[in-house]
Amino acid sequence: MAVVGGVLFVLIIVGSVLFGKPVVHKPAPAASASPPPVASYGSAESFSVPGTFTLALLFLTMFVLYYFVNWKYLASTWIMS
């Protein structure tokens, strides 16, 4: 089934390259006015993403707890004499 799919893929690609309609690129329309600079949008002088930082700290805390809980579990399975 994979071989048939591969053969069909190659045949379709080669067939569209050899017998397909050529793509005509249209020129892009000229911009009437230049866009405003990025620095003038919103509050560019301050970078504040409290939600993202909170989620990152939450995931970091979960990772650290998971790491140490697994080490504790691993240590409890070793029998030391």
GROMACS elastic network, one bead per residue, 0.5 to 0.9 nm:
[ bonds ]
;  ai    aj funct       b0    kb
    1     4     6  0.51471   500
    1     5     6  0.62124   500
    1     6     6  0.86184   500
    2     5     6  0.50243   500
    2     6     6  0.61028   500
    2     7     6  0.85852   500
    3     6     6  0.50136   500
    3     7     6  0.61003   500
    3     8     6  0.85193   500
    4     7     6  0.51209   500
    4     8     6  0.60889   500
    4     9     6  0.85016   500
    5     8     6  0.51211   500
    5     9     6  0.60725   500
    5    10     6  0.86839   500
    6     9     6  0.50326   500
    6    10     6  0.62686   500
    6    11     6  0.86013   500
    7    10     6  0.51908   500
    7    11     6  0.60992   500
    7    12     6  0.85474   500
    8    11     6  0.50416   500
    8    12     6  0.59923   500
    8    13     6  0.84917   500
    9    12     6  0.52666   500
    9    13     6  0.61777   500
    9    14     6  0.85778   500
   10    13     6  0.51880   500
   10    14     6  0.60059   500
   10    15     6  0.82697   500
   11    14     6  0.52241   500
   11    15     6  0.57430   500
   11    16     6  0.83411   500
   12    15     6  0.50395   500
   12    16     6  0.59576   500
   12    17     6  0.84973   500
   13    16     6  0.52351   500
   13    17     6  0.61800   500
   13    18     6  0.86335   500
   14    17     6  0.51296   500
   14    18     6  0.60945   500
   14    19     6  0.83054   500
   15    18     6  0.52251   500
   15    19     6  0.55896   500
   15    20     6  0.69599   500
   16    19     6  0.53439   500
   16    21     6  0.78530   500
   17    20     6  0.57498   500
   17    21     6  0.84361   500
   17    22     6  0.85558   500
   18    21     6  0.89074   500
   19    22     6  0.89082   500
   25    28     6  0.89242   500
   26    29     6  0.89476   500
   27    30     6  0.88600   500
   28    31     6  0.89115   500
   29    32     6  0.88789   500
   30    33     6  0.89473   500
   31    34     6  0.67426   500
   31    35     6  0.87041   500
   33    36     6  0.89405   500
   34    37     6  0.88031   500
   35    38     6  0.87475   500
   36    39     6  0.83909   500
   36    40     6  0.69686   500
   36    41     6  0.79691   500
   37    40     6  0.57737   500
   37    41     6  0.74338   500
   38    41     6  0.55429   500
   38    42     6  0.87589   500
   38    44     6  0.78168   500
   39    42     6  0.79477   500
   39    43     6  0.81639   500
   39    44     6  0.54207   500
   39    45     6  0.77646   500
   40    43     6  0.78758   500
   40    44     6  0.68537   500
   41    44     6  0.64330   500
   42    45     6  0.87311   500
   43    46     6  0.58722   500
   43    47     6  0.77113   500
   44    47     6  0.69484   500
   49    52     6  0.55725   500
   49    53     6  0.63788   500
   49    54     6  0.87473   500
   50    53     6  0.51512   500
   50    54     6  0.60519   500
   50    55     6  0.86421   500
   51    54     6  0.50926   500
   51    55     6  0.62207   500
   51    56     6  0.85909   500
   52    55     6  0.51864   500
   52    56     6  0.61378   500
   52    57     6  0.86656   500
   53    56     6  0.50439   500
   53    57     6  0.62109   500
   53    58     6  0.85724   500
   54    57     6  0.51751   500
   54    58     6  0.61317   500
   54    59     6  0.86911   500
   55    59     6  0.61524   500
   55    60     6  0.84849   500
   56    59     6  0.52219   500
   56    60     6  0.60957   500
   56    61     6  0.86057   500
   57    61     6  0.60773   500
   57    62     6  0.85443   500
   58    61     6  0.51817   500
   58    62     6  0.62168   500
   58    63     6  0.86292   500
   59    62     6  0.50168   500
   59    63     6  0.60522   500
   59    64     6  0.86143   500
   60    63     6  0.50855   500
   60    64     6  0.62055   500
   60    65     6  0.86277   500
   61    64     6  0.51971   500
   61    65     6  0.61542   500
   61    66     6  0.84899   500
   62    65     6  0.52034   500
   62    66     6  0.60091   500
   62    67     6  0.84809   500
   63    66     6  0.51028   500
   63    67     6  0.60330   500
   63    68     6  0.87268   500
   64    67     6  0.50572   500
   64    68     6  0.63075   500
   64    69     6  0.85524   500
   65    68     6  0.53340   500
   65    69     6  0.59899   500
   65    70     6  0.84867   500
   66    69     6  0.51649   500
   66    70     6  0.60977   500
   66    71     6  0.86155   500
   67    70     6  0.53594   500
   67    71     6  0.63588   500
   67    72     6  0.87875   500
   68    72     6  0.61102   500
   68    73     6  0.85311   500
   69    72     6  0.50476   500
   69    73     6  0.61596   500
   69    74     6  0.85865   500
   70    74     6  0.60286   500
   70    75     6  0.84602   500
   71    75     6  0.60168   500
   71    76     6  0.85533   500
   72    75     6  0.50748   500
   72    76     6  0.62200   500
   72    77     6  0.88883   500
   73    76     6  0.51514   500
   73    77     6  0.66068   500
   74    77     6  0.53307   500
   74    78     6  0.68516   500
   75    78     6  0.54577   500
   75    79     6  0.84114   500
   76    79     6  0.75164   500
